[in-house]
Amino acid sequence: MYLCRMAKKKYKYRDQTFENVEILDASSDGNSVAKVNDIVIFVKYAVPGDIVNIKIIREHRRHLEAKVIDIIKASPNRVNVVCEHFGTCGGCKWQNLNYKQQLYYKQKQVYDAFTRIGKLSFPKILPIIGSNQIYNYRNKMEY
């Protein structure tokens, strides 16, 4: 009789904590980006410029995912959230980042998609025109 046993996956970083990690950038899915020992880490609910303690929650082949344990030094671009559902519905992933910086990172993502991923070159890109109404207009929820 042959018994099939699944090999247990060996996790090198899972549940490990890192202290005083600087958040460097923002990703297109609403997470922030940090690097520790040249490993890319996507951090939920952090803001570029934050110095945080993080815990690794998921490992992938080329990157890690983490959550914030403590904010050691808050970014000057961090703002208080106004929605009581921030972090649960998923409709406004960057509400803790000031609006001007949200526009900056959104434009950066479009530029990166065309130049880095699409290998296209452009002339100078005009800045995004922000809305006068920055709250209560989204109609998206992710559960």
N, C-alpha and C positions, 0 to 999 in steps of 0.2 A: 504494500500500500504506500502510495506517494503522498506525502503531506506538503502542501505548498505553503511556504512561509514568506511573507513579504519582508523584505529587508527594511530594517528601521533606518529612517533617514537621520543622518548625523547632522545636528545643528551646531555650528561653530559659534554663532553670535546670539541665538535666541535667548531672551530673558536677560541678556547682558545689559548693563547700564554704562553710559558714557557721560562724563561730567564736563561742564563748561564748553559745550559744543556751540560753535557759531553757526547761525543759519545764514546761508550765503545767497540763496536765490529762491524763486517760486516756480513751481511746475504748473503745467497746463491743467492738471486735475485738481488744483486747489491746495495741494500739499506744498510744503517748503522743502528746500534742498540743503543738505549739509554734507560734509565729507569728513570722514575719520579714517586715518591711515589709507588714504586714496580710495576708500570705498564710499560710493554714493549712498546716502541715506535720505529717504523721503520721510518727512516728519509732519504729522497731522497737527493742525491748528497752531503752528508756529508762524512767526513773521520774520522776513529777512531783516537781519540786524539783531535779532534776539540772541542772547547767550543763555543756553538751556541745559538742563540735565535730561537725558532721554533714556528710554528703555526700548530695546529691540523687540518688536512683536511678530515680525515675519521676515523670513529670509528668501531671497530669490538668487538666481545664479549670478546676476550682475549688480544687484543692489539690495538694500535692506529697507524695511519699513519700521518706523518707530513712533512712539507717542511721547509727549512732553510729561516729565515727572515734576519738574520745578523750573520756573523762569528765574534765572539768576539775575539777568539784566534785560529789561524789556527794551525793545527797539523803539527809537523815537517815532517810528511809523506805525506803531501799534496803537489802536484806538479801542475804546470800550464798545462792546456790541450792544445794539439796541433791540435785537429780536430775542425773545425768550427761547426760541426754537433753534438758535444757532448751534450747529454741531450735531443736531439730530435729523433735521429734514433734508439737509444737503443742498438747499436751493441757493444759498449765498455763502460760498466757502471762504470768501476773503473778507467777510464783514469786520474782522478784527484788524484789517490793514486799511490805512487811510485811503480815501478815494483816489487821490492823485497818484499814489503808488500802485493802486489796482490798475489804473489806466496804463501806467508805465509797463507793468508786467504783462498786461494783455497785448500791448503793441509789440513788446519784445518777443512774445510767443509767435505772433504772426510773422514777424521778421525772421526769426529762427526757422520757422517751418519752411519758408521760401528759400532762404539762403543755405542753411545747414542741411536740412533734410532734402529739399527740392533741388539744391545746387543751382539756383537761379540768382541772378544779380539784379539789383534795382538801383534806380537813382535814389535820391533822398526821399524818405517816407515822411509824409505830413503827420503831425500828431493826431491822436484820437480826440475827437470833440466830446467832452464829457457831458453828462446829463445834468440838468438843474435839480432833478428829482433822483436822489441816490438811494432812497428806501421805498418800500411798499409798491414796487412795480414788477418784481419778479413773479413768474408764474410757473416755477419749477420745483419739484420735490423729488428727492431720491431717498428711498427707504432701504 
